[in-house]
């Protein structure tokens, strides 16, 4: 499968590709001929994540970091 990184495209094109509504088609045209067709998928909205206590998150990150350091040495 071919892959196209939106960061490599001019900003106007990247915005056009990312703002397509679900089911909308985008024709790729070169020299007046259609060379491709992209159809935006219907991607479900991500579920809301429960609020995490910032202090708890910091503790988890530091614990993971400490464990990683101990494993290395």
N, C-alpha and C positions, 0 to 999 in steps of 0.2 A: 504494500500500500504506500502510495506517495504521501509525503508529509510536508506541510507548508507552515513555517513559523511566522506568525503574524508580526513578530518583532522585526522581521526582515523586510516587511512591506512598508510602503509610504503610509503615513498615518491616516490619510483619507480612505485608502483602500481597506486598511485594518478595521476602521470604524464601520465601513459599509458591511463588511463580512460579519462583524460581531453584533451589529444591531438588526440583523434580519429577523423579522418575526417568525414564529414557528410556522412551517409549511410554505413560507415564501420562497420563490425560486429566484436565482440569480443566474443570468446567462453570461457566459464567457465568450466574447466576440473578438475575432482577430481578422482584420482586413474585410470586415463586413460579413464574415461567415461565423456561425455559431460553432465553437470548438468545445464547449462544455456547458454543463448545467449543474448548479449546486442547489440543493434544497435544504433549507434550515430544518434541523430535527426538532421535534417536540420534546424538549428536555424538561422534566419536572423540576419545580422549585425545590431547593435543598430544604430539608426539614430544619426547624429551629433547634439549635443546640441549647441544652440547658445552661444556665449561667453557672460559671465556675468561679469560685472564690479566687481572686488574684493571688492572695498569699498562698493558697493551696497549690495553685499552678506553679508559682515560683519554687515552692518546696519540691514539687515533683521534678521540675527541670534540674534543680541543683542536685537532687538525689540521683537522677539519671546521669548527670555529668560526673558526679563523684564516683559512681559505680563504673562508668566508662574509663575513668582515669585509673582506678584501682585494677581494672582488668588489663589495662595496657602495661602497667608496671608491676 
